[in-house]
Amino acid sequence: SSPDALFRVGVAAYRAADYPLAAQAFRQSVALQPASGALQALGNAEWQQHRAGNAVLAWEQALWLDPFNGSARQNLRFARKTAQLEAPELTWYEVISTWLPVSWWAWIAGGSLWLAVGLGMLPGILRRRKATWHQAMSALALMVFLLSIPALFGVHTRARIGFVLQKDTPLRLTPTLEAQAVTRLAPGEPARQVRSHGRYLLIRTGRTLGWVEQDQFGLTCPTTAK
């Protein structure tokens, strides 16, 4: 089945209040072709099943692909207020990276760099006098390139942010099943992945550092999510 066909199956199942089937169809659609609208719908289906962690992750992934998705943003506000969850703490360059879709920043950086270099070198190659507007446009393009670098770095670091998926997830001292639990995490709670070890992930929450199993944690970036 195509992503569109699976999405239509999910919509029909959601309208029929068959939320498990709807979530399954939306998830399969996203697996074939990640799309902000399908991820938003997946979050809605997960929320209807009282799976707050999966819903928050899906809505965050929808915003990762399309920061202009107002419905996903409103759903996140409502879910966090209802479940009393905190939003991820972002650095200033990570905040900048949320202003535009992730793929745009790479195009902006590459395009502005080539424009600055081209306007700086082309008049000399063509043996023409460099006009004032050449210099102004080259300086502007270079400034845009320099401003896009922090955003690109923010995209890289923000890709390590994820969310707890299961209720009462134990945060362990060591990556073993027998390890002592430091605390228990609520579904939808944000954290940053530090590294992995076997089937365990070392994550840093707003309170402490510890290990969780891979299937208990999902990354924001859809391409690296479990």
Secondary structure by P-SEA (a helix, b strand, c coil): ccaaaaaaaaaaaaaacaaaaaaaaaaaaaaacccaaaaaaaaaaaaaacaaaaaaaaaaaaaaacccaaaaaaaaaaaaaaaccccccccaaaaaaacccaaaaaaaaaaaaaaaaaaacccccccccccaaaaaaaaaaaaaaaaaaaaaaaaaaaccbbbbccccccccccccccccccccccccbbbbbccccccbbbbbcccccccccccccccccccccc
